[in-house]
Amino acid sequence: MFSACTDKKGLMKRVLSRIAAMSAIVLALPLAGVATASESQASGDGQYCSWLVGPAPADGGVSPVLANECSDVSPEDAQERMRTAASQGSTAARTALVDVPIMYWYEHTDFNNMGGAKGEFTTIFGSAGPCDGAGYRVEPTYWWKHNLSSIIGGSNCDFARLTNIALNSSQEFGIAGYYARYLGGFHDNVGLTQPHA
């Protein structure tokens, strides 16, 4: 009788120990995912980033990100880091025209010039050259989807079709010069950008 009771207590201890271990793993998974994602995206700390994107696939998918690097120093440092990453990356990244900036993303309205707040800044480079009628389709990171406030186009990217996070509403914006200093209903609500000529 004593040994049966001891076996039940031992079994119960092992079961509780395994449940505790599994609970710890389950609770840690979302935190691990957040940490990993935040390493490769803007954070709200005044960081500069450079992305190199490929052309959008014909099936309507998004442009692949061929290289993505950030710097706390300057946009130029972020671009140089991106060049280095691209030179060590895929064949598409190594042969890309990384001197073709197609969009500049700003965290704050009026291109980070309102209220003196230091905001995130990301330059998007297009590997297939300047924008044409089809353009690129660039999906912001989770952070940028909720913090993108103004855009400037470059390299013949005079317009951009923005789609909201829910992907149920789109609007055309002029992004040449100072037209997209405020994104209206797409302020901090951008699920997809499609810059084009």
Contacts in CASP RR format, 6 or more apart in sequence:
PFRMAT RR
TARGET T0000
AUTHOR 0000-0000-0000
METHOD contacts of the structure
MODEL  1
MFSACTDKKGLMKRVLSRIAAMSAIVLALPLAGVATASESQASGDGQYCS
WLVGPAPADGGVSPVLANECSDVSPEDAQERMRTAASQGSTAARTALVDV
PIMYWYEHTDFNNMGGAKGEFTTIFGSAGPCDGAGYRVEPTYWWKHNLSS
IIGGSNCDFARLTNIALNSSQEFGIAGYYARYLGGFHDNVGLTQPHA
37 141 0 8 1.000
37 142 0 8 1.000
38 143 0 8 1.000
40 68 0 8 1.000
40 141 0 8 1.000
41 49 0 8 1.000
41 141 0 8 1.000
41 142 0 8 1.000
41 143 0 8 1.000
41 144 0 8 1.000
42 49 0 8 1.000
42 70 0 8 1.000
42 107 0 8 1.000
42 120 0 8 1.000
42 122 0 8 1.000
42 141 0 8 1.000
42 143 0 8 1.000
42 144 0 8 1.000
42 147 0 8 1.000
43 120 0 8 1.000
43 143 0 8 1.000
44 107 0 8 1.000
44 119 0 8 1.000
44 120 0 8 1.000
44 143 0 8 1.000
44 147 0 8 1.000
45 72 0 8 1.000
45 120 0 8 1.000
46 72 0 8 1.000
46 107 0 8 1.000
46 118 0 8 1.000
46 119 0 8 1.000
46 120 0 8 1.000
46 121 0 8 1.000
47 70 0 8 1.000
47 71 0 8 1.000
47 72 0 8 1.000
47 120 0 8 1.000
47 121 0 8 1.000
48 70 0 8 1.000
48 71 0 8 1.000
48 72 0 8 1.000
48 73 0 8 1.000
48 74 0 8 1.000
48 75 0 8 1.000
48 77 0 8 1.000
48 78 0 8 1.000
48 120 0 8 1.000
48 121 0 8 1.000
48 122 0 8 1.000
48 123 0 8 1.000
49 68 0 8 1.000
49 69 0 8 1.000
49 70 0 8 1.000
49 71 0 8 1.000
49 78 0 8 1.000
49 120 0 8 1.000
49 121 0 8 1.000
49 122 0 8 1.000
49 123 0 8 1.000
50 67 0 8 1.000
50 68 0 8 1.000
50 69 0 8 1.000
50 70 0 8 1.000
50 75 0 8 1.000
50 78 0 8 1.000
50 79 0 8 1.000
50 81 0 8 1.000
50 82 0 8 1.000
50 122 0 8 1.000
50 123 0 8 1.000
50 125 0 8 1.000
51 65 0 8 1.000
51 67 0 8 1.000
51 68 0 8 1.000
51 82 0 8 1.000
51 122 0 8 1.000
51 123 0 8 1.000
51 124 0 8 1.000
51 125 0 8 1.000
51 138 0 8 1.000
52 65 0 8 1.000
52 66 0 8 1.000
52 67 0 8 1.000
52 68 0 8 1.000
52 82 0 8 1.000
52 86 0 8 1.000
52 93 0 8 1.000
52 96 0 8 1.000
52 98 0 8 1.000
52 125 0 8 1.000
52 126 0 8 1.000
52 127 0 8 1.000
53 63 0 8 1.000
53 64 0 8 1.000
53 65 0 8 1.000
53 66 0 8 1.000
53 102 0 8 1.000
53 124 0 8 1.000
53 125 0 8 1.000
53 126 0 8 1.000
53 127 0 8 1.000
53 136 0 8 1.000
53 138 0 8 1.000
54 63 0 8 1.000
54 64 0 8 1.000
54 65 0 8 1.000
54 66 0 8 1.000
54 92 0 8 1.000
54 96 0 8 1.000
54 126 0 8 1.000
54 127 0 8 1.000
54 128 0 8 1.000
54 136 0 8 1.000
55 63 0 8 1.000
55 126 0 8 1.000
55 127 0 8 1.000
55 128 0 8 1.000
55 135 0 8 1.000
55 136 0 8 1.000
56 62 0 8 1.000
56 63 0 8 1.000
56 134 0 8 1.000
56 135 0 8 1.000
56 136 0 8 1.000
56 137 0 8 1.000
56 194 0 8 1.000
60 137 0 8 1.000
61 137 0 8 1.000
62 137 0 8 1.000
62 138 0 8 1.000
62 139 0 8 1.000
62 192 0 8 1.000
63 126 0 8 1.000
63 136 0 8 1.000
63 137 0 8 1.000
63 138 0 8 1.000
63 139 0 8 1.000
64 92 0 8 1.000
66 86 0 8 1.000
66 89 0 8 1.000
66 90 0 8 1.000
66 92 0 8 1.000
66 93 0 8 1.000
66 96 0 8 1.000
66 127 0 8 1.000
67 82 0 8 1.000
67 83 0 8 1.000
67 85 0 8 1.000
67 86 0 8 1.000
67 89 0 8 1.000
67 93 0 8 1.000
67 98 0 8 1.000
68 82 0 8 1.000
68 85 0 8 1.000
69 78 0 8 1.000
69 81 0 8 1.000
69 82 0 8 1.000
69 84 0 8 1.000
69 85 0 8 1.000
70 78 0 8 1.000
70 81 0 8 1.000
71 77 0 8 1.000
71 78 0 8 1.000
71 81 0 8 1.000
75 121 0 8 1.000
75 123 0 8 1.000
78 123 0 8 1.000
79 98 0 8 1.000
79 123 0 8 1.000
79 125 0 8 1.000
82 98 0 8 1.000
82 125 0 8 1.000
83 98 0 8 1.000
85 93 0 8 1.000
86 93 0 8 1.000
86 94 0 8 1.000
86 96 0 8 1.000
86 98 0 8 1.000
87 93 0 8 1.000
87 94 0 8 1.000
92 127 0 8 1.000
93 127 0 8 1.000
95 127 0 8 1.000
96 125 0 8 1.000
96 126 0 8 1.000
96 127 0 8 1.000
97 125 0 8 1.000
97 126 0 8 1.000
97 127 0 8 1.000
97 128 0 8 1.000
97 129 0 8 1.000
98 125 0 8 1.000
98 126 0 8 1.000
98 127 0 8 1.000
99 125 0 8 1.000
100 125 0 8 1.000
100 126 0 8 1.000
100 127 0 8 1.000
100 129 0 8 1.000
100 130 0 8 1.000
100 155 0 8 1.000
101 123 0 8 1.000
101 124 0 8 1.000
101 125 0 8 1.000
101 126 0 8 1.000
101 153 0 8 1.000
101 154 0 8 1.000
101 155 0 8 1.000
102 124 0 8 1.000
102 125 0 8 1.000
102 126 0 8 1.000
102 129 0 8 1.000
102 130 0 8 1.000
102 131 0 8 1.000
102 136 0 8 1.000
102 153 0 8 1.000
102 154 0 8 1.000
102 155 0 8 1.000
102 157 0 8 1.000
102 195 0 8 1.000
103 123 0 8 1.000
103 124 0 8 1.000
103 138 0 8 1.000
103 151 0 8 1.000
103 152 0 8 1.000
103 153 0 8 1.000
103 154 0 8 1.000
103 157 0 8 1.000
103 160 0 8 1.000
103 175 0 8 1.000
103 193 0 8 1.000
103 195 0 8 1.000
104 111 0 8 1.000
104 121 0 8 1.000
104 122 0 8 1.000
104 123 0 8 1.000
104 124 0 8 1.000
104 151 0 8 1.000
104 152 0 8 1.000
104 153 0 8 1.000
104 154 0 8 1.000
105 120 0 8 1.000
105 121 0 8 1.000
105 122 0 8 1.000
105 123 0 8 1.000
105 124 0 8 1.000
105 140 0 8 1.000
105 144 0 8 1.000
105 148 0 8 1.000
105 150 0 8 1.000
105 151 0 8 1.000
106 112 0 8 1.000
106 119 0 8 1.000
106 120 0 8 1.000
106 121 0 8 1.000
106 148 0 8 1.000
106 149 0 8 1.000
106 150 0 8 1.000
106 151 0 8 1.000
106 152 0 8 1.000
107 119 0 8 1.000
107 120 0 8 1.000
107 121 0 8 1.000
107 147 0 8 1.000
107 148 0 8 1.000
107 149 0 8 1.000
108 114 0 8 1.000
108 117 0 8 1.000
108 119 0 8 1.000
108 149 0 8 1.000
108 150 0 8 1.000
109 149 0 8 1.000
109 150 0 8 1.000
109 181 0 8 1.000
109 182 0 8 1.000
109 187 0 8 1.000
110 150 0 8 1.000
110 181 0 8 1.000
110 182 0 8 1.000
111 150 0 8 1.000
111 152 0 8 1.000
111 178 0 8 1.000
111 181 0 8 1.000
112 118 0 8 1.000
112 119 0 8 1.000
112 121 0 8 1.000
112 150 0 8 1.000
120 144 0 8 1.000
120 147 0 8 1.000
122 144 0 8 1.000
124 136 0 8 1.000
124 138 0 8 1.000
124 195 0 8 1.000
126 136 0 8 1.000
126 155 0 8 1.000
128 136 0 8 1.000
129 155 0 8 1.000
130 154 0 8 1.000
130 155 0 8 1.000
130 156 0 8 1.000
130 157 0 8 1.000
130 197 0 8 1.000
131 154 0 8 1.000
131 155 0 8 1.000
131 156 0 8 1.000
131 157 0 8 1.000
131 158 0 8 1.000
131 195 0 8 1.000
131 196 0 8 1.000
131 197 0 8 1.000
132 156 0 8 1.000
132 196 0 8 1.000
132 197 0 8 1.000
133 196 0 8 1.000
133 197 0 8 1.000
134 196 0 8 1.000
135 157 0 8 1.000
135 194 0 8 1.000
135 195 0 8 1.000
135 196 0 8 1.000
135 197 0 8 1.000
136 194 0 8 1.000
136 195 0 8 1.000
136 196 0 8 1.000
137 192 0 8 1.000
137 193 0 8 1.000
137 194 0 8 1.000
138 192 0 8 1.000
138 193 0 8 1.000
138 194 0 8 1.000
138 195 0 8 1.000
139 191 0 8 1.000
139 192 0 8 1.000
139 193 0 8 1.000
140 148 0 8 1.000
140 190 0 8 1.000
140 191 0 8 1.000
140 192 0 8 1.000
140 193 0 8 1.000
144 190 0 8 1.000
145 165 0 8 1.000
145 189 0 8 1.000
145 190 0 8 1.000
145 191 0 8 1.000
146 165 0 8 1.000
146 188 0 8 1.000
146 189 0 8 1.000
147 188 0 8 1.000
148 183 0 8 1.000
148 186 0 8 1.000
148 188 0 8 1.000
148 190 0 8 1.000
149 182 0 8 1.000
149 183 0 8 1.000
149 187 0 8 1.000
149 188 0 8 1.000
150 180 0 8 1.000
150 181 0 8 1.000
150 182 0 8 1.000
150 183 0 8 1.000
151 160 0 8 1.000
151 173 0 8 1.000
151 175 0 8 1.000
151 180 0 8 1.000
151 183 0 8 1.000
151 193 0 8 1.000
152 175 0 8 1.000
152 176 0 8 1.000
152 177 0 8 1.000
152 178 0 8 1.000
152 180 0 8 1.000
153 160 0 8 1.000
153 175 0 8 1.000
153 176 0 8 1.000
153 177 0 8 1.000
153 180 0 8 1.000
153 195 0 8 1.000
154 175 0 8 1.000
154 176 0 8 1.000
156 197 0 8 1.000
157 175 0 8 1.000
157 176 0 8 1.000
157 195 0 8 1.000
157 196 0 8 1.000
157 197 0 8 1.000
158 174 0 8 1.000
158 175 0 8 1.000
158 176 0 8 1.000
158 197 0 8 1.000
159 172 0 8 1.000
159 173 0 8 1.000
159 174 0 8 1.000
159 175 0 8 1.000
159 176 0 8 1.000
159 195 0 8 1.000
159 196 0 8 1.000
159 197 0 8 1.000
160 172 0 8 1.000
160 173 0 8 1.000
160 174 0 8 1.000
160 175 0 8 1.000
160 180 0 8 1.000
160 193 0 8 1.000
160 194 0 8 1.000
160 195 0 8 1.000
160 196 0 8 1.000
161 170 0 8 1.000
161 171 0 8 1.000
161 172 0 8 1.000
161 173 0 8 1.000
161 193 0 8 1.000
161 194 0 8 1.000
161 196 0 8 1.000
162 170 0 8 1.000
162 171 0 8 1.000
162 173 0 8 1.000
162 183 0 8 1.000
162 186 0 8 1.000
162 190 0 8 1.000
162 191 0 8 1.000
162 192 0 8 1.000
162 193 0 8 1.000
162 194 0 8 1.000
163 169 0 8 1.000
163 170 0 8 1.000
163 190 0 8 1.000
163 191 0 8 1.000
163 192 0 8 1.000
163 193 0 8 1.000
163 194 0 8 1.000
164 170 0 8 1.000
164 185 0 8 1.000
164 186 0 8 1.000
164 189 0 8 1.000
164 190 0 8 1.000
164 191 0 8 1.000
165 189 0 8 1.000
165 190 0 8 1.000
165 191 0 8 1.000
167 191 0 8 1.000
167 192 0 8 1.000
171 186 0 8 1.000
173 179 0 8 1.000
173 180 0 8 1.000
173 183 0 8 1.000
173 186 0 8 1.000
174 180 0 8 1.000
175 195 0 8 1.000
183 189 0 8 1.000
183 190 0 8 1.000
END
